[in-house]
Structure formats: structure tokens, C-alpha cells
Amino acid sequence: MKKQWWKEKVVYQIYPKSFKDSNGDGIGDLKGILEKLPYLKNLGIDMVWLSPVYQSPFIDQGYDISDYYKISEVFGTMEDFDTLLAEAKKLGIGIVMDLVINHCSSEHEWFQKALKDPYGEYAGYFYFEKGKDGNPPSNYRSYFGGSAWEKVPGTDLYYLHMFAKEQPDLNWENPKVKKELFDMINWWLDKGIAGFRIDAIINIKKDVNFPSYEPDGPDGMCACTAMVERVDGIGELLGELKRETFAKRDTFTVGEVFNLKEGALEEFVGENGYFSSMFDFAPHMLTEGQNGWYDTREVTFLEWKKTIIQSQMECQGKAFLSNIIENHDEPRGASRYLPEYAQNPDGIKMLGCVSVLLRGIPFIYQGQEIGMTNCRMDSIEDYDDIDTYHQYREAREAGLSDKEALEACYRFSRDNARTPMQWDAGENAGFTKGMPWLRVNENYRMVNVADQEKDPGSVLHFYRKLIALRKSEEWKNVFVYGEFLPLFEEDESLFAYARTDGEKKAVILANFGKEEMTVKFSENLGKVLLANMYRPQQINAREVVLEPCEVLVCQVCE
């Protein structure tokens, strides 16, 4: 694979609202992030992806942007952003912005002008379509439930919103819309940001005939993705986006891409793909239920392992994916991917090690590096997330009790990842001196940065060693550019793989089982590069005994 600067980086995602509050209003802000830059540098972070900090009414936590050129006052000012950008650069940290261009907020100037003149120029910035026989133009269900069409007041028109009704979809068939968006992207790049994480980008291509499809639920509707999966032409739009913006600079881009058509991987993220990388959501997709969170099935360790291996093998020599355990849209990995007996510091270290040393770019979500977990809420009112309300309602309508519906939310709510960052064991976990916008997880007294800083055996210290190993001069070529070789693929408790650049080879062994196990090799295991339990510095043997929740990274000798 071609060597590129961004392939060697480790990225940290910040959810600004929940990271660090500097002014006591209960909401995280840019000055709070600025305060914690040394912490991120010490962790080994090279780039920071900020979830949206633009002006927004926050119907969907900032993913509904009302002005792409302004910073929301809850986070600070553009001057605060410029200071953050400059200080991060001094520490060698690049800022990656969230790019939300499938839709904007219904409070955006463009949409407000469209509502005032539903047949005028700005209506063409969106999809204003006539209804059929008093019904919406088609039977699409939005991602958050209910029709993806909303009536334009005083007309027989409807506008399309694949997400909330306050998030109208932008019309990418309109050259004026594209120019507005390209100009905005270049404006941010001119500021000196490192790149973009690109939200829901696969949705920008629509079948403008908006045909209805076979219903997939009792509501008579079908998921809006039915249209996305069938329509052709996304490549033309993404190619133009790249040419007019990213390709003019050495910009890092990572796409949030679902519903990718078979055989399209290299087109999206190959050597000359539309994006530098895209997230590997294959493990996440395993846990999706047919009707929502309430009917998800338990995923076995072997299924999860094989899914990751399959992704790694499909991309080898073709593309460079971005690997995640969790993000702002998913529950905490420590609660999701570890069996109950492994939900402890050793298990959390093991999970992190297996993920960070995979082939691809490691993305670490705030709090992951200390082992933050899902947060149990007492009632649906304790949640803030629009999708959680939708999923709770779906569960209740399906006949589940309040307790059962809340249990589904505890397992899968996006708010699990959005509870405030746990900095110390003091009031509100050191996140704010005010009333936090979202409940702090009650385990903050046991799981927090300050305590783990003092403990050399903590999850935090392990993550620092793990990141340092991937970036070390001695092993960088192996762990960044090296080949991925799966081992013991059928073992129901062991996750094992090797990384090699042809000259050096390392093996990663992780015991996800309840029992001690002996692992035998045809090659000698030599120097121990990293371990989450005590190990001598050399193994010098062809077999090794692993305790439950033990992970071992070891050099392989001939």
C-alpha cells in the first residue's frame, strides 16, 4: 500500500457537548477542549474529530446545521475555534470537522426562504414534491420513524427528510446547492483543518422519481434506504465533491458509509477513491434487529470475530478502513462486545488492543481509553436522544413493558456514548461545575481519568502503551502497513492474528473465554511487546498459556 501521512495517525473523537465544560453552564465547549489538549497529546493522539460545533437548534444534537459558517454559542465563538486550531497545531494535532451535507436544519436561511416561496428558487435547494391522492409522494419511512415526507404548509407539496422533519434533505441535483456546499468546504479547509468526517454521505443521491417500494412493516412504509440501495449515480456526485474540494489539498476524509453496493469498496476508498477511508461498521451491523433495538439477537463471539476478519481480508491490498469500538451513535463497546464476565479492566484492555492493532486507522472515542460503559437511566425522560425516544416508542407499541423497553435503550441508546466525560471522582465527574446537560454515569467514582493517571496498571496507561507501540519507529511499518493474517479462525474463545511487513512479524493473542487456554505455534514466540497481565520480557517458546481476558502482543521469531 502507498504510504500516506494519514495512515500513520491515531484519531480521537470528541463529542463537544459532553467532553469538558469551561464556563459552568453544564455543556461542554471549545475552551474545555483547549484545556485538555495536553491530555490528548500525552495519550498519543494525532487528529481530533469534533462532532458538529456549528450553529444549530440541536434537534439532532448538532447534526441539524442552521449556519455552516458559525460556531454555536453553546460551544463558544469562531475566535475560540481559531485558538483551538492554532494550539492543537503547536502540539502536532490536526482538527477534523464533521461535515453534514446530506441535509441541513429547517432553521437554515435556505429552507426558510423556500417555505416563504414554495415554488421559487430556494425550494429547488430541497425536494419539494407534489403528493399523490392526498398522500405523501412515496411510502418512505425516515430513519427516526414515521414518513420521510412532511407537508409544506399551505400547499399540496411535501418536502423530503430522511432523518427528522427538522432536517430537510438538500438537492444535490441542483448546481447552485453543490456550489454553496463546495465553497463552504473550501472555506473551512482554508482555515487549516486537517480534514472531514463526512456524515450520511451515501444518502445524497436520490431517485428523483421517488418510487414507492414494497412495505417492510405494518405501517405500510419501507425504509428510506430502499431507494438509496437501488439508485445509481452516487459516484458522479462524490467524484465532483472530491475534485472541487478535497483533492485540491492533501485532505484527510473519512466517510460514514452504509448501504455500499457490492464491488464498490475501491471506488470509495481505494488508492484513488472518493475518500481517504471509511468506517468499518460490519460489527455494528451484526447487532441490528429487524424492527429496532427491542428485537436484536445476541451475537456470539465467533460471529463478531469472523465479521472483523472478513472485513480485514476484503480490504487487504485494496483499501484502508477506519476501525472503531464505539462512537457518538453507538453504545459503549465495553458493554456491547464483551461478555459480562469480561467487563472488567483486563477485558477492556483486551478489546482495545485487538481493535487498535488491526490494519486500518484506529479511532478512539472519548472515554473509551478509560473504559467508560453504558449508563442505566431510570426512565425514558432521562434520555435526550431523538432516536432513543423513537426506539422506546416502537418497543412499547410492539407490546414490551416499560421496563423491557428501557432495557433495550440501556443496551443500545446513543446517549450511552454521550454521557459526560469522567475526569475525576469529584462533583459531576469533573465535567462541569453546573448542572450537566445529560446525566453522569454513576460509576464515575470508580472509572475516571484522575484515578487512572495514578495507576500504572490502569486502562488509560495501557492505551498509552498500545498507541505508542503502533506508532513506534521499530513497529510502525508492521502495524500500519503490514499484512493482516488471521489465526485460529474457528476457535470459539481465542481472537488471534498476526501482522507482518515481510521482515518482522508480531502476533496478537486474546482470550475472550472463561477458562485458561494453551495456544501452540509452529514458530517461536520471542519478545513481549505488550501485555495486560504480568509477563516476562521474553517467551522463547512455541506455546503460551493465556488467562481469561488476557491479551498478549509478541514478536514472532523463526
C-alpha positions in Angstrom: 0.0 0.0 0.0 1.1 3.5 -0.8 2.4 5.3 2.3 0.3 8.4 3.1 0.6 10.7 6.2 -2.9 10.0 7.5 -2.5 6.2 7.5 0.0 6.5 10.4 -2.3 8.6 12.6 -4.5 7.8 15.6 -7.7 9.7 15.8 -9.7 10.7 18.8 -13.4 11.6 18.5 -14.7 14.3 20.8 -18.4 14.8 21.4 -18.0 18.5 22.4 -21.2 18.8 24.4 -20.0 16.1 26.8 -16.2 16.5 26.8 -15.3 19.4 29.2 -17.3 22.4 30.3 -15.2 25.5 30.9 -17.9 28.0 32.0 -20.3 26.1 34.3 -23.3 26.0 32.1 -23.4 22.2 32.0 -22.5 21.9 28.4 -19.0 21.1 27.1 -17.3 23.8 24.9 -14.3 24.7 22.8 -12.4 26.2 25.7 -12.9 22.9 27.6 -11.3 21.0 24.7 -8.5 23.5 24.6 -7.8 22.8 28.2 -7.5 19.1 27.6 -5.2 19.2 24.5 -2.1 18.2 26.6 -4.1 15.2 27.8 -4.7 14.1 24.2 -1.1 14.7 23.3 0.0 12.6 26.2 -2.4 9.8 25.0 -0.6 9.8 21.6 -3.4 11.4 19.6 -2.6 12.9 16.1 -6.0 14.1 15.0 -9.2 15.1 16.8 -12.6 14.7 15.1 -15.1 17.1 16.5 -18.8 16.2 16.3 -20.7 19.2 14.9 -19.9 22.6 16.6 -21.8 24.7 14.1 -24.9 26.8 14.8 -27.8 24.6 15.3 -31.2 24.2 17.1 -29.9 20.8 18.3 -32.9 18.8 17.3 -30.4 16.0 16.4 -27.5 17.2 18.6 -25.9 19.5 16.0 -26.4 17.3 13.0 -29.1 19.8 12.0 -27.0 22.8 10.9 -28.6 26.2 10.6 -25.4 28.1 9.6 -22.3 26.3 8.3 -20.1 29.4 8.8 -20.9 30.0 12.5 -19.9 28.2 15.8 -22.9 27.5 18.1 -22.8 29.9 21.0 -23.2 27.0 23.4 -19.7 25.9 22.3 -18.1 29.4 22.1 -17.1 31.6 19.2 -15.2 31.4 15.9 -12.3 33.1 17.8 -12.3 30.2 20.3 -12.2 27.7 17.4 -9.3 29.5 15.7 -7.4 29.4 19.0 -8.1 25.7 19.4 -7.0 25.1 15.9 -3.7 27.0 16.4 -2.9 25.5 19.8 -3.6 22.0 18.5 -1.3 22.5 15.6 1.5 23.5 18.0 1.1 20.1 19.6 1.0 18.3 16.3 -2.7 17.6 16.5 -4.9 18.2 13.4 -8.6 19.1 13.7 -11.1 17.1 11.7 -14.5 18.7 11.3 -17.9 16.9 11.0 -19.3 17.5 7.5 -23.1 17.2 7.3 -24.2 17.9 3.8 -27.0 15.5 3.0 -29.3 17.8 4.9 -29.4 21.0 6.9 -31.6 22.4 9.6 -35.2 23.6 8.9 -34.0 26.8 10.5 -31.3 27.3 7.8 -31.8 30.5 5.8 -32.2 28.4 2.6 -35.1 26.4 4.0 -36.8 29.4 5.5 -36.7 31.2 2.1 -38.1 28.0 0.5 -41.1 28.0 2.8 -41.8 31.6 2.0 -41.8 30.8 -1.7 -42.5 27.1 -2.2 -42.3 27.4 -6.0 -39.3 29.7 -6.0 -35.5 29.4 -6.3 -34.8 28.2 -2.8 -37.5 25.4 -3.0 -35.1 24.0 -5.6 -32.4 23.7 -2.9 -34.6 20.9 -1.4 -37.0 18.2 -2.6 -40.5 19.8 -2.8 -42.7 17.3 -4.4 -46.5 17.0 -5.0 -48.4 14.5 -3.0 -50.4 11.6 -4.5 -54.1 11.4 -3.9 -53.8 13.3 -0.7 -50.8 11.2 0.5 -47.1 11.8 0.5 -45.2 11.3 -2.8 -43.9 7.9 -1.7 -44.0 5.4 1.2 -40.5 6.1 2.6 -40.0 5.8 6.4 -37.4 8.1 7.9 -34.5 6.9 9.9 -36.2 8.2 13.1 -39.6 6.7 12.2 -42.7 8.0 10.5 -43.0 9.3 7.0 -39.9 10.8 5.4 -42.2 13.4 3.8 -43.6 16.5 5.6 -46.3 18.7 4.3 -45.2 22.2 3.1 -47.8 24.5 4.9 -50.5 26.0 2.7 -49.7 23.8 -0.4 -50.1 20.3 -1.8 -46.3 19.9 -1.7 -44.2 17.7 0.6 -40.5 18.0 1.4 -38.2 15.1 1.9 -36.4 14.4 5.2 -34.6 11.1 5.6 -33.9 12.0 9.2 -36.1 14.2 11.4 -38.6 16.6 9.9 -36.4 19.4 11.1 -33.6 18.1 8.8 -34.7 18.6 5.2 -32.6 16.9 2.6 -30.5 19.1 0.3 -31.0 18.7 -3.5 -27.7 17.5 -4.9 -29.1 17.6 -8.4 -29.1 21.4 -8.2 -25.7 23.0 -9.3 -26.3 26.0 -7.0 -26.6 23.8 -3.9 -23.4 22.0 -4.8 -21.5 25.3 -5.3 -22.8 26.6 -2.0 -21.5 23.4 -0.3 -18.2 23.3 -2.1 -17.5 26.9 -1.3 -18.2 26.2 2.4 -16.0 23.2 2.5 -13.1 25.1 0.9 -13.6 27.9 3.4 -13.0 25.5 6.3 -10.1 23.9 4.5 -8.6 27.4 4.0 -8.6 27.8 7.8 -6.2 24.9 8.0 -8.2 22.0 9.3 -6.8 18.5 8.7 -9.9 17.1 7.1 -13.5 16.0 7.5 -15.6 13.1 8.8 -18.5 13.0 6.3 -21.9 12.3 7.7 -24.5 10.0 6.0 -22.9 10.8 2.6 -24.4 7.8 0.7 -27.8 9.4 1.0 -27.1 12.4 -1.2 -28.0 10.6 -4.4 -31.8 10.3 -4.8 -34.1 8.7 -7.4 -35.9 11.9 -8.2 -38.9 9.9 -9.4 -39.3 8.8 -5.7 -40.9 5.4 -6.5 -42.7 3.6 -3.7 -41.5 0.1 -2.7 -42.9 -3.0 -1.1 -43.7 -2.2 2.5 -41.4 -3.8 5.1 -43.5 -3.1 8.1 -47.1 -3.0 9.4 -47.2 0.8 8.9 -47.3 0.3 5.1 -44.0 2.1 4.6 -40.5 1.0 3.7 -37.1 2.1 5.0 -35.8 5.2 3.0 -32.7 3.1 2.4 -34.7 1.0 -0.1 -34.4 3.9 -2.5 -30.7 4.6 -1.6 -29.8 1.0 -2.3 -31.3 0.9 -5.7 -30.4 4.3 -7.2 -27.3 4.7 -9.4 -25.1 7.7 -9.9 -23.6 8.4 -6.4 -20.1 8.1 -7.9 -20.6 11.2 -10.1 -21.6 13.3 -7.2 -18.8 12.1 -4.9 -16.2 12.4 -7.7 -17.3 16.0 -8.2 -17.2 16.7 -4.4 -13.6 15.4 -4.3 -12.4 17.3 -7.3 -13.8 20.6 -6.2 -12.7 20.4 -2.6 -10.5 17.6 -1.0 -8.3 16.9 -4.0 -7.1 20.5 -4.1 -5.2 19.8 -0.8 -3.9 16.7 0.9 -7.1 16.4 2.9 -7.9 13.5 5.2 -11.5 12.3 4.7 -13.4 9.5 6.4 -16.9 8.6 5.2 -19.8 7.4 7.2 -20.9 4.9 4.5 -23.7 2.4 4.9 -25.5 0.5 2.2 -22.4 0.2 0.0 -23.1 -1.7 -3.2 -21.1 -4.9 -3.8 -17.8 -4.3 -5.5 -17.8 -0.6 -4.8 -15.2 -0.6 -2.0 -12.2 0.5 -4.0 -14.3 3.1 -5.8 -15.0 4.7 -2.4 -11.7 4.3 -0.5 -9.2 2.6 -2.9 -6.0 4.3 -4.0 -7.9 6.9 -5.9 -11.2 6.6 -4.0 -13.6 9.4 -3.2 -12.4 9.3 0.5 -9.2 8.5 2.3 -11.0 6.0 4.5 -14.4 4.9 5.7 -15.6 3.4 9.0 -15.9 -0.4 9.3 -19.4 -0.8 10.5 -19.6 -4.5 10.0 -19.5 -5.4 13.7 -22.2 -2.8 14.4 -24.5 -4.2 11.7 -24.4 -7.6 13.4 -26.4 -6.3 16.4 -29.2 -4.6 14.4 -32.7 -6.0 15.0 -35.2 -6.4 12.2 -37.6 -3.9 13.8 -35.4 -2.0 16.1 -33.4 -2.3 19.3 -36.1 -4.3 21.1 -35.8 -7.4 18.9 -32.0 -7.6 18.5 -30.5 -11.0 18.9 -27.4 -11.9 20.9 -24.3 -12.0 18.7 -21.8 -14.7 19.5 -18.1 -14.1 19.9 -17.3 -16.2 16.9 -19.7 -14.3 14.7 -18.2 -11.0 15.8 -14.6 -12.2 15.3 -15.3 -13.6 11.9 -17.0 -10.4 10.8 -13.9 -8.4 11.7 -11.6 -10.9 10.0 -13.8 -10.8 6.8 -13.6 -7.0 6.7 -9.9 -7.1 7.2 -9.4 -9.7 4.4 -11.7 -7.9 1.9 -9.8 -4.6 2.3 -6.3 -6.0 2.3 -4.3 -4.5 -0.6 -7.4 -2.5 -1.7 -8.4 0.0 0.9 -7.6 1.4 4.4 -10.6 1.3 6.7 -11.1 3.1 10.0 -11.7 0.8 13.0 -13.9 1.7 15.8 -15.2 0.1 19.0 -17.7 2.9 19.7 -18.7 6.4 18.6 -21.4 9.0 19.3 -24.1 6.9 17.6 -23.4 3.6 19.3 -23.4 2.2 22.8 -20.1 1.7 24.7 -18.0 -1.2 23.3 -17.1 -2.4 26.8 -20.8 -3.1 27.4 -21.6 -4.3 23.9 -18.8 -6.5 22.7 -17.5 -8.0 26.0 -19.4 -10.9 27.8 -20.4 -10.0 31.3 -17.5 -11.9 32.9 -15.1 -9.9 30.8 -16.5 -6.4 31.5 -13.5 -5.5 33.7 -10.3 -3.6 33.2 -8.4 -6.5 31.8 -11.3 -7.3 29.3 -11.5 -3.6 28.3 -7.7 -3.6 27.6 -8.0 -6.8 25.6 -10.8 -5.3 23.5 -8.8 -2.1 22.8 -5.7 -4.0 21.9 -7.5 -6.2 19.4 -9.0 -3.2 17.7 -6.1 -0.7 17.7 -3.6 -3.1 16.1 -5.9 -4.2 13.2 -5.0 -3.0 9.8 -6.5 0.5 9.3 -6.8 3.8 11.2 -7.7 3.5 14.9 -10.5 5.8 16.0 -10.8 6.2 19.8 -14.0 7.7 21.2 -13.8 9.9 24.3 -13.9 7.8 27.4 -13.0 4.6 25.6 -9.4 5.0 26.8 -10.6 4.7 30.5 -13.2 2.1 29.9 -16.4 4.1 30.1 -19.6 1.9 30.0 -23.3 2.2 29.2 -25.3 4.3 31.6 -28.6 2.9 33.1 -31.3 5.5 33.2 -34.4 5.4 35.5 -36.9 6.5 32.9 -37.3 7.5 29.3 -37.4 11.1 30.4 -33.7 10.8 31.5 -32.7 10.4 27.8 -32.1 13.2 25.4 -31.6 11.5 22.1 -34.3 11.7 19.4 -33.7 8.2 18.1 -33.9 6.7 21.7 -37.4 8.2 22.0 -38.4 6.7 18.7 -36.9 3.2 19.6 -38.6 3.3 23.0 -42.0 4.1 21.4 -41.5 1.3 18.9 -40.8 -1.2 21.7 -43.8 -0.1 23.7 -46.1 -0.3 20.6 -44.8 -3.8 20.0 -46.1 -4.8 23.4 -43.0 -4.6 25.6 -43.3 -3.3 29.1 -41.8 0.0 30.2 -39.0 -2.0 31.9 -38.3 -4.1 28.8 -38.3 -1.0 26.6 -35.9 0.8 28.9 -33.6 -2.3 28.9 -33.4 -2.1 25.1 -32.4 1.6 25.5 -29.8 0.8 28.1 -28.2 -1.7 25.7 -28.3 0.4 22.5 -29.1 4.1 23.1 -26.8 6.7 21.5 -26.9 8.5 24.8 -24.7 5.8 26.3 -21.8 7.4 24.5 -22.9 10.9 25.2 -22.9 10.9 29.0 -20.3 13.4 30.3 -16.6 12.5 30.2 -15.4 11.2 33.5 -12.4 13.3 34.5 -12.3 12.7 38.3 -14.3 11.4 41.3 -15.5 14.9 42.3 -18.8 16.5 41.6 -20.2 15.7 38.2 -17.1 13.7 37.4 -15.1 16.9 36.9 -17.0 17.6 33.7 -18.8 20.8 34.9 -19.4 22.9 38.0 -23.0 23.4 36.9 -25.9 21.1 36.1 -24.8 18.6 33.4 -27.0 18.6 30.3 -27.1 14.8 30.5 -26.8 12.5 33.4 -23.4 11.5 34.5 -22.8 7.7 34.7 -22.9 6.7 38.3 -19.7 4.7 38.0 -17.6 7.8 37.6 -16.2 7.5 41.1 -14.6 4.2 40.1 -13.9 5.0 36.4 -12.2 8.3 35.8 -9.1 9.9 34.4 -7.6 11.2 37.6 -7.6 7.9 39.4 -6.2 6.1 36.3 -3.4 8.6 35.9 -2.1 7.5 39.3 -2.4 3.8 38.5 0.3 2.4 36.1 -1.9 -0.7 35.6 -5.0 1.2 34.5 -6.8 1.1 31.2 -5.6 4.6 30.4 -1.9 3.7 30.9 -2.5 0.6 28.8 -4.0 2.7 25.9 -1.0 5.0 26.0 1.4 2.0 25.6 -0.8 0.5 22.9 -0.9 3.7 20.8 2.9 4.1 21.4 3.5 0.6 20.1 1.6 1.2 16.9 3.5 4.5 16.3 6.9 3.3 17.4 9.7 3.5 14.8 10.5 -0.2 15.3 7.0 -1.5 14.7 5.1 1.3 12.8 5.7 -0.4 9.4 4.3 -3.7 10.7 1.2 -2.3 12.4 0.4 0.4 9.9 1.3 -1.0 6.5 1.8 -4.7 7.3 -0.3 -7.6 6.2 -3.1 -8.9 8.4 -3.0 -12.7 8.9 -5.9 -14.4 10.8 -5.1 -17.2 13.1 -7.2 -19.9 14.8 -10.2 -18.6 13.0 -12.6 -21.3 14.2 -11.6 -21.1 17.9 -14.7 -20.0 19.9 -12.7 -18.2 22.6 -9.5 -17.0 21.0 -9.1 -13.9 18.9 -5.7 -14.2 17.2 -4.0 -12.6 14.3 -0.5 -11.7 13.0 0.8 -8.5 11.4 3.8 -8.7 9.2 5.7 -6.4 6.8 7.7 -9.4 5.3 10.7 -8.7 7.5 9.2 -8.6 11.0 6.1 -10.3 12.4 4.0 -9.8 15.5 1.2 -11.9 16.8 -1.8 -10.7 18.9 -3.5 -13.2 21.1 -6.6 -12.5 23.1 -8.5 -15.0 25.3 -12.2 -14.0 25.3 -13.2 -17.2 27.1 -13.9 -18.0 30.7 -11.1 -20.6 31.0 -7.4 -20.6 30.8 -6.1 -21.8 27.4 -2.9 -23.1 25.9 -2.0 -21.8 22.4 0.5 -23.7 20.3 2.5 -22.3 17.3 4.8 -23.7 14.6 7.0 -20.7 15.2 8.8 -19.4 18.3 7.3 -16.5 20.3 10.1 -14.1 21.4 9.9 -10.6 22.8 6.7 -9.5 24.5 5.7 -6.2 23.0 2.6 -5.5 25.1 0.6 -7.4 27.7 -2.3 -6.6 30.0 -1.1 -9.1 32.7 2.3 -9.7 34.1 4.7 -11.4 31.6 8.4 -11.8 31.4 10.0 -9.8 28.6 10.8 -12.9 26.6 8.7 -16.0 26.0 11.1 -18.1 23.9 8.7 -20.9 23.3 6.2 -22.3 20.8 3.3 -22.3 23.1 1.8 -19.9 25.6 -0.8 -20.2 28.3 -3.4 -17.4 28.4 -5.6 -16.5 31.3 -9.2 -15.4 30.8 -9.2 -11.7 29.5 -5.5 -11.8 28.8 -4.1 -10.2 25.7 -0.6 -10.6 24.5 1.3 -9.0 21.7 4.5 -10.8 20.9 7.3 -10.8 18.3 7.5 -14.0 16.2 10.9 -15.4 15.6 12.0 -18.0 13.1 
